[in-house]
Amino acid sequence: MTACATPVHSPDGAGIWQGRLALQLDGEPPQAYSGGFELRGSATQGELRLSTPLGQALAEVRWDASGAELRRGQQLTRRGNLDELTRDLTGTALPVVAMFDWLHGRDTRVDGWEADLSRHAEGRVTARRSQPAPAAQLRLVFMP
């Protein structure tokens, strides 16, 4: 993971972060993803775009108070909230909302997840979850 992210802050304080992420889930079967991300908005209303390592659009997740949706090409999946959507897709709820705080260097606690912000100044955040199963690891690389 060698790409960077540049935080761009809008007038309302919402940010746009770009960079690279890697996610490993130790489920059955194990799953892994790595590629680019663009995170914008806030914990209450936002958008996460994922791309392949070569920069091709892979998926777009949007959420607000009314629910969350995932768009992959022409396929659209809707759920009641972001945790429910990521749980259905990966088998576990992912800490997308906490990523906003982690990217700002704030150690927000999320059930089962522990963020390591010791390299935040270098543009690196790692978060691990051991419980509940499956165990997971999320790595983010960005421009601090």
C-alpha positions, 0 to 999 in steps of 0.5 A: 500500500503505497498511495496517499490520501489528501484530506480536503475539508468542506465548509461544513467540516465534513471531509473528503479522504482518499487513499488505500485500504486493505481489509482481511476477514478471517471467516469461512472462507477468508476474505481479503480486499485491497484497493483505493478508497474515497471517504466523504461526508460524516458519520451520519451521512456519507459516501465510500467509494472503493476502487481496484488497485489500478483505479477502476471503480468497484463499488459505492456505498452511501448512507444517511438517516434513512438507510444505506445502499451499495451500488456495484455497476447496475446492481443496487443493495439497500439495507436499514443502516450501514452496519447491516449493509456491511454485515450482509456483504462481508459477514461482519459489521465494518467500522466505516463510521469510525474511520472518519475519527480515525483519519482525524487521529481520534481514537473512537471505540467501536464494538470489538475494534481496536484502532492503532493510531501510533502511526497516524502522523505518518498517514497509517492507521490499523484497526483490529477486531478479535471478537465477535468472530470473524477476526478482522484487520483494516489498514488505511494509508493516507496523507495526514 
